[in-house]
Amino acid sequence: MALDATKALVSRKDALDYLGIKGNNKNKLVEGIINRSSDIVAKYCDRVLLVPAADYVEYHTIEDGDHILETLDYPIVAVTDVAEDADRVYSTLLTVTDDYIVSKPRKLIRVSGAVTTSWEAGFRAVRVQYTAGYTVATMPGEIADVVLKLCAVTYREIDRQAQGVSSITDDMGSINRFYSARLSNDMKEQLSTHKRVSFHCTGVRDS
């Protein structure tokens, strides 16, 4: 299986080095393991962790008086445009710094010059187009480490031809539990600060 660039949270080289594999004869196997391990981590975090190919477009319904909105995905990489319009035509774009500022990882703060002001209130009155997420090179260490640990456990199971078993003893030693299909408590603890948290979600996407 080829490495899926839309899923893989670590590089093949990093995985091969972590597993201590030399040569290229197990590249396809390792790429498949990376895809699966990355998918498990992303689902647990309940986030799209990699920067997507296309911008996100969100429509926010803001309560009267609010000057902060939070994007659905984060960390924000770049904001393409922001528009607000109670009639939902969005013909006039706001200007960064003069009309809003970006407060990473996921906040847009409405301003008027040097002071805060309110976003336009109303149903889908604010449209935000932006990109967010990480690349493999900027992936937080805790996330990459858990993916590599999952890769190692899965690879050892496959190498022993013991996928899915709960315990095994052979000339390589004894293992009481395999976690290739799920995260251990220690792994979950490592990912705890990267799980999606939404305190005041105002945005939706059409697709």
FITI-199770 format. One record per residue (C-alpha): residue in three letters; x negated, z, y. Coordinates in steps of 0.05 Angstrom, whole numbers. Example, Ala and Ser with C-alpha at 12.3 -4.5 7.8 and 13.67 -1.06 7.14 Angstrom:
2
<node><resn>Ala</resn><px>-246</px><pz>156</pz><py>-90</py></node>
<node><resn>Ser</resn><px>-273</px><pz>143</pz><py>-21</py></node>
//
This chain:
207
<node><resn>Met</resn><px>0</px><pz>0</pz><py>0</py></node>
<node><resn>Ala</resn><px>-27</px><pz>-19</pz><py>68</py></node>
<node><resn>Leu</resn><px>-35</px><pz>32</pz><py>124</py></node>
<node><resn>Asp</resn><px>28</px><pz>33</pz><py>166</py></node>
<node><resn>Ala</resn><px>7</px><pz>33</pz><py>239</py></node>
<node><resn>Thr</resn><px>75</px><pz>59</pz><py>260</py></node>
<node><resn>Lys</resn><px>68</px><pz>121</pz><py>215</py></node>
<node><resn>Ala</resn><px>-5</px><pz>137</pz><py>201</py></node>
<node><resn>Leu</resn><px>-27</px><pz>198</pz><py>241</py></node>
<node><resn>Val</resn><px>-99</px><pz>196</pz><py>217</py></node>
<node><resn>Ser</resn><px>-147</px><pz>139</pz><py>203</py></node>
<node><resn>Arg</resn><px>-167</px><pz>115</pz><py>134</py></node>
<node><resn>Lys</resn><px>-239</px><pz>132</pz><py>150</py></node>
<node><resn>Asp</resn><px>-221</px><pz>203</pz><py>168</py></node>
<node><resn>Ala</resn><px>-182</px><pz>211</pz><py>103</py></node>
<node><resn>Leu</resn><px>-237</px><pz>180</pz><py>60</py></node>
<node><resn>Asp</resn><px>-288</px><pz>226</pz><py>92</py></node>
<node><resn>Tyr</resn><px>-244</px><pz>287</pz><py>83</py></node>
<node><resn>Leu</resn><px>-232</px><pz>270</pz><py>10</py></node>
<node><resn>Gly</resn><px>-306</px><pz>255</pz><py>-2</py></node>
<node><resn>Ile</resn><px>-291</px><pz>185</pz><py>-28</py></node>
<node><resn>Lys</resn><px>-347</px><pz>133</pz><py>-24</py></node>
<node><resn>Gly</resn><px>-336</px><pz>58</pz><py>-28</py></node>
<node><resn>Asn</resn><px>-273</px><pz>17</pz><py>-19</py></node>
<node><resn>Asn</resn><px>-242</px><pz>17</pz><py>-89</py></node>
<node><resn>Lys</resn><px>-190</px><pz>70</pz><py>-70</py></node>
<node><resn>Asn</resn><px>-172</px><pz>45</pz><py>-1</py></node>
<node><resn>Lys</resn><px>-101</px><pz>23</pz><py>-18</py></node>
<node><resn>Leu</resn><px>-86</px><pz>88</pz><py>-55</py></node>
<node><resn>Val</resn><px>-110</px><pz>130</pz><py>4</py></node>
<node><resn>Glu</resn><px>-72</px><pz>88</pz><py>54</py></node>
<node><resn>Gly</resn><px>-8</px><pz>100</pz><py>16</py></node>
<node><resn>Ile</resn><px>-22</px><pz>175</pz><py>14</py></node>
<node><resn>Ile</resn><px>-35</px><pz>175</pz><py>89</py></node>
<node><resn>Asn</resn><px>32</px><pz>140</pz><py>102</py></node>
<node><resn>Arg</resn><px>69</px><pz>190</pz><py>59</py></node>
<node><resn>Ser</resn><px>34</px><pz>252</pz><py>87</py></node>
<node><resn>Ser</resn><px>43</px><pz>228</pz><py>159</py></node>
<node><resn>Asp</resn><px>117</px><pz>217</pz><py>147</py></node>
<node><resn>Ile</resn><px>125</px><pz>288</pz><py>120</py></node>
<node><resn>Val</resn><px>91</px><pz>318</pz><py>181</py></node>
<node><resn>Ala</resn><px>130</px><pz>276</pz><py>231</py></node>
<node><resn>Lys</resn><px>197</px><pz>294</pz><py>199</py></node>
<node><resn>Tyr</resn><px>179</px><pz>367</pz><py>199</py></node>
<node><resn>Cys</resn><px>161</px><pz>364</pz><py>273</py></node>
<node><resn>Asp</resn><px>226</px><pz>325</pz><py>285</py></node>
<node><resn>Arg</resn><px>188</px><pz>279</pz><py>332</py></node>
<node><resn>Val</resn><px>162</px><pz>208</pz><py>339</py></node>
<node><resn>Leu</resn><px>89</px><pz>228</pz><py>344</py></node>
<node><resn>Leu</resn><px>57</px><pz>159</pz><py>355</py></node>
<node><resn>Val</resn><px>65</px><pz>119</pz><py>418</py></node>
<node><resn>Pro</resn><px>116</px><pz>64</pz><py>401</py></node>
<node><resn>Ala</resn><px>106</px><pz>-10</pz><py>413</py></node>
<node><resn>Ala</resn><px>163</px><pz>-13</pz><py>464</py></node>
<node><resn>Asp</resn><px>182</px><pz>34</pz><py>521</py></node>
<node><resn>Tyr</resn><px>236</px><pz>86</pz><py>512</py></node>
<node><resn>Val</resn><px>297</px><pz>77</pz><py>557</py></node>
<node><resn>Glu</resn><px>339</px><pz>139</pz><py>568</py></node>
<node><resn>Tyr</resn><px>401</px><pz>154</pz><py>608</py></node>
<node><resn>His</resn><px>408</px><pz>225</pz><py>635</py></node>
<node><resn>Thr</resn><px>472</px><pz>261</pz><py>654</py></node>
<node><resn>Ile</resn><px>450</px><pz>312</pz><py>705</py></node>
<node><resn>Glu</resn><px>488</px><pz>373</pz><py>729</py></node>
<node><resn>Asp</resn><px>496</px><pz>380</pz><py>804</py></node>
<node><resn>Gly</resn><px>436</px><pz>416</pz><py>834</py></node>
<node><resn>Asp</resn><px>386</px><pz>404</pz><py>778</py></node>
<node><resn>His</resn><px>318</px><pz>379</pz><py>801</py></node>
<node><resn>Ile</resn><px>284</px><pz>376</pz><py>733</py></node>
<node><resn>Leu</resn><px>298</px><pz>331</pz><py>673</py></node>
<node><resn>Glu</resn><px>263</px><pz>330</pz><py>606</py></node>
<node><resn>Thr</resn><px>250</px><pz>267</pz><py>567</py></node>
<node><resn>Leu</resn><px>270</px><pz>265</pz><py>495</py></node>
<node><resn>Asp</resn><px>200</px><pz>248</pz><py>471</py></node>
<node><resn>Tyr</resn><px>133</px><pz>275</pz><py>493</py></node>
<node><resn>Pro</resn><px>78</px><pz>279</pz><py>515</py></node>
<node><resn>Ile</resn><px>93</px><pz>228</pz><py>569</py></node>
<node><resn>Val</resn><px>39</px><pz>175</pz><py>571</py></node>
<node><resn>Ala</resn><px>66</px><pz>132</pz><py>628</py></node>
<node><resn>Val</resn><px>130</px><pz>124</pz><py>667</py></node>
<node><resn>Thr</resn><px>149</px><pz>51</pz><py>677</py></node>
<node><resn>Asp</resn><px>208</px><pz>63</pz><py>724</py></node>
<node><resn>Val</resn><px>260</px><pz>113</pz><py>744</py></node>
<node><resn>Ala</resn><px>327</px><pz>97</pz><py>777</py></node>
<node><resn>Glu</resn><px>387</px><pz>138</pz><py>796</py></node>
<node><resn>Asp</resn><px>456</px><pz>112</pz><py>811</py></node>
<node><resn>Ala</resn><px>524</px><pz>144</pz><py>803</py></node>
<node><resn>Asp</resn><px>553</px><pz>74</pz><py>793</py></node>
<node><resn>Arg</resn><px>502</px><pz>61</pz><py>737</py></node>
<node><resn>Val</resn><px>476</px><pz>-4</pz><py>768</py></node>
<node><resn>Tyr</resn><px>405</px><pz>22</pz><py>775</py></node>
<node><resn>Ser</resn><px>385</px><pz>-30</pz><py>826</py></node>
<node><resn>Thr</resn><px>340</px><pz>16</pz><py>867</py></node>
<node><resn>Leu</resn><px>279</px><pz>45</pz><py>835</py></node>
<node><resn>Leu</resn><px>249</px><pz>112</pz><py>854</py></node>
<node><resn>Thr</resn><px>176</px><pz>118</pz><py>874</py></node>
<node><resn>Val</resn><px>128</px><pz>165</pz><py>839</py></node>
<node><resn>Thr</resn><px>101</px><pz>220</pz><py>884</py></node>
<node><resn>Asp</resn><px>151</px><pz>206</pz><py>940</py></node>
<node><resn>Asp</resn><px>214</px><pz>211</pz><py>898</py></node>
<node><resn>Tyr</resn><px>192</px><pz>244</pz><py>834</py></node>
<node><resn>Ile</resn><px>131</px><pz>274</pz><py>801</py></node>
<node><resn>Val</resn><px>112</px><pz>275</pz><py>727</py></node>
<node><resn>Ser</resn><px>98</px><pz>344</pz><py>699</py></node>
<node><resn>Lys</resn><px>70</px><pz>334</pz><py>629</py></node>
<node><resn>Pro</resn><px>85</px><pz>340</pz><py>573</py></node>
<node><resn>Arg</resn><px>158</px><pz>320</pz><py>586</py></node>
<node><resn>Lys</resn><px>186</px><pz>338</pz><py>655</py></node>
<node><resn>Leu</resn><px>205</px><pz>294</pz><py>714</py></node>
<node><resn>Ile</resn><px>216</px><pz>333</pz><py>778</py></node>
<node><resn>Arg</resn><px>258</px><pz>302</pz><py>834</py></node>
<node><resn>Val</resn><px>226</px><pz>309</pz><py>902</py></node>
<node><resn>Ser</resn><px>236</px><pz>286</pz><py>973</py></node>
<node><resn>Gly</resn><px>167</px><pz>284</pz><py>1003</py></node>
<node><resn>Ala</resn><px>137</px><pz>353</pz><py>994</py></node>
<node><resn>Val</resn><px>200</px><pz>391</pz><py>972</py></node>
<node><resn>Thr</resn><px>244</px><pz>389</pz><py>911</py></node>
<node><resn>Thr</resn><px>313</px><pz>358</pz><py>914</py></node>
<node><resn>Ser</resn><px>369</px><pz>346</pz><py>864</py></node>
<node><resn>Trp</resn><px>375</px><pz>288</pz><py>816</py></node>
<node><resn>Glu</resn><px>438</px><pz>245</pz><py>825</py></node>
<node><resn>Ala</resn><px>493</px><pz>281</pz><py>787</py></node>
<node><resn>Gly</resn><px>541</px><pz>245</pz><py>742</py></node>
<node><resn>Phe</resn><px>549</px><pz>210</pz><py>675</py></node>
<node><resn>Arg</resn><px>485</px><pz>171</pz><py>658</py></node>
<node><resn>Ala</resn><px>467</px><pz>171</pz><py>732</py></node>
<node><resn>Val</resn><px>392</px><pz>172</pz><py>719</py></node>
<node><resn>Arg</resn><px>354</px><pz>120</pz><py>679</py></node>
<node><resn>Val</resn><px>282</px><pz>132</pz><py>656</py></node>
<node><resn>Gln</resn><px>237</px><pz>81</pz><py>623</py></node>
<node><resn>Tyr</resn><px>172</px><pz>110</pz><py>595</py></node>
<node><resn>Thr</resn><px>123</px><pz>115</pz><py>538</py></node>
<node><resn>Ala</resn><px>105</px><pz>179</pz><py>501</py></node>
<node><resn>Gly</resn><px>67</px><pz>204</pz><py>442</py></node>
<node><resn>Tyr</resn><px>-4</px><pz>203</pz><py>415</py></node>
<node><resn>Thr</resn><px>-52</px><pz>152</pz><py>387</py></node>
<node><resn>Val</resn><px>-93</px><pz>168</pz><py>325</py></node>
<node><resn>Ala</resn><px>-152</px><pz>182</pz><py>372</py></node>
<node><resn>Thr</resn><px>-112</px><pz>232</pz><py>414</py></node>
<node><resn>Met</resn><px>-74</px><pz>265</pz><py>357</py></node>
<node><resn>Pro</resn><px>-76</px><pz>341</pz><py>364</py></node>
<node><resn>Gly</resn><px>-125</px><pz>373</pz><py>315</py></node>
<node><resn>Glu</resn><px>-72</px><pz>416</pz><py>282</py></node>
<node><resn>Ile</resn><px>-29</px><pz>356</pz><py>265</py></node>
<node><resn>Ala</resn><px>-87</px><pz>315</pz><py>239</py></node>
<node><resn>Asp</resn><px>-113</px><pz>374</pz><py>198</py></node>
<node><resn>Val</resn><px>-46</px><pz>384</pz><py>163</py></node>
<node><resn>Val</resn><px>-40</px><pz>310</pz><py>147</py></node>
<node><resn>Leu</resn><px>-109</px><pz>310</pz><py>116</py></node>
<node><resn>Lys</resn><px>-93</px><pz>373</pz><py>76</py></node>
<node><resn>Leu</resn><px>-31</px><pz>339</pz><py>49</py></node>
<node><resn>Cys</resn><px>-72</px><pz>277</pz><py>32</py></node>
<node><resn>Ala</resn><px>-122</px><pz>320</pz><py>-6</py></node>
<node><resn>Val</resn><px>-69</px><pz>356</pz><py>-47</py></node>
<node><resn>Thr</resn><px>-33</px><pz>291</pz><py>-64</py></node>
<node><resn>Tyr</resn><px>-97</px><pz>256</pz><py>-81</py></node>
<node><resn>Arg</resn><px>-118</px><pz>312</pz><py>-128</py></node>
<node><resn>Glu</resn><px>-51</px><pz>309</pz><py>-163</py></node>
<node><resn>Ile</resn><px>-56</px><pz>234</pz><py>-173</py></node>
<node><resn>Asp</resn><px>-128</px><pz>240</pz><py>-195</py></node>
<node><resn>Arg</resn><px>-107</px><pz>290</pz><py>-248</py></node>
<node><resn>Gln</resn><px>-45</px><pz>249</pz><py>-265</py></node>
<node><resn>Ala</resn><px>-5</px><pz>312</pz><py>-252</py></node>
<node><resn>Gln</resn><px>43</px><pz>294</pz><py>-196</py></node>
<node><resn>Gly</resn><px>101</px><pz>342</pz><py>-188</py></node>
<node><resn>Val</resn><px>79</px><pz>395</pz><py>-236</py></node>
<node><resn>Ser</resn><px>80</px><pz>468</pz><py>-216</py></node>
<node><resn>Ser</resn><px>16</px><pz>490</pz><py>-251</py></node>
<node><resn>Ile</resn><px>-41</px><pz>462</pz><py>-291</py></node>
<node><resn>Thr</resn><px>-105</px><pz>485</pz><py>-324</py></node>
<node><resn>Asp</resn><px>-160</px><pz>436</pz><py>-345</py></node>
<node><resn>Asp</resn><px>-236</px><pz>429</pz><py>-342</py></node>
<node><resn>Met</resn><px>-230</px><pz>424</pz><py>-266</py></node>
<node><resn>Gly</resn><px>-199</px><pz>493</pz><py>-262</py></node>
<node><resn>Ser</resn><px>-131</px><pz>524</pz><py>-253</py></node>
<node><resn>Ile</resn><px>-80</px><pz>509</pz><py>-198</py></node>
<node><resn>Asn</resn><px>-15</px><pz>547</pz><py>-195</py></node>
<node><resn>Arg</resn><px>25</px><pz>503</pz><py>-148</py></node>
<node><resn>Phe</resn><px>22</px><pz>433</pz><py>-118</py></node>
<node><resn>Tyr</resn><px>49</px><pz>419</pz><py>-48</py></node>
<node><resn>Ser</resn><px>44</px><pz>343</pz><py>-43</py></node>
<node><resn>Ala</resn><px>118</px><pz>336</pz><py>-30</py></node>
<node><resn>Arg</resn><px>125</px><pz>393</pz><py>19</py></node>
<node><resn>Leu</resn><px>88</px><pz>434</pz><py>69</py></node>
<node><resn>Ser</resn><px>59</px><pz>503</pz><py>53</py></node>
<node><resn>Asn</resn><px>75</px><pz>562</pz><py>98</py></node>
<node><resn>Asp</resn><px>4</px><pz>558</pz><py>127</py></node>
<node><resn>Met</resn><px>14</px><pz>485</pz><py>143</py></node>
<node><resn>Lys</resn><px>80</px><pz>499</pz><py>177</py></node>
<node><resn>Glu</resn><px>47</px><pz>553</pz><py>218</py></node>
<node><resn>Gln</resn><px>-5</px><pz>503</pz><py>241</py></node>
<node><resn>Leu</resn><px>50</px><pz>456</pz><py>263</py></node>
<node><resn>Ser</resn><px>93</px><pz>509</pz><py>296</py></node>
<node><resn>Thr</resn><px>74</px><pz>491</pz><py>368</py></node>
<node><resn>His</resn><px>86</px><pz>417</pz><py>355</py></node>
<node><resn>Lys</resn><px>158</px><pz>421</pz><py>331</py></node>
<node><resn>Arg</resn><px>210</px><pz>391</pz><py>376</py></node>
<node><resn>Val</resn><px>239</px><pz>441</pz><py>425</py></node>
<node><resn>Ser</resn><px>296</px><pz>422</pz><py>472</py></node>
<node><resn>Phe</resn><px>322</px><pz>475</pz><py>519</py></node>
<node><resn>His</resn><px>363</px><pz>431</pz><py>564</py></node>
<node><resn>Cys</resn><px>372</px><pz>361</pz><py>535</py></node>
<node><resn>Thr</resn><px>407</px><pz>314</pz><py>584</py></node>
<node><resn>Gly</resn><px>384</px><pz>246</pz><py>558</py></node>
<node><resn>Val</resn><px>410</px><pz>195</pz><py>509</py></node>
<node><resn>Arg</resn><px>388</px><pz>127</pz><py>485</py></node>
<node><resn>Asp</resn><px>431</px><pz>67</pz><py>468</py></node>
<node><resn>Ser</resn><px>388</px><pz>49</pz><py>407</py></node>
//
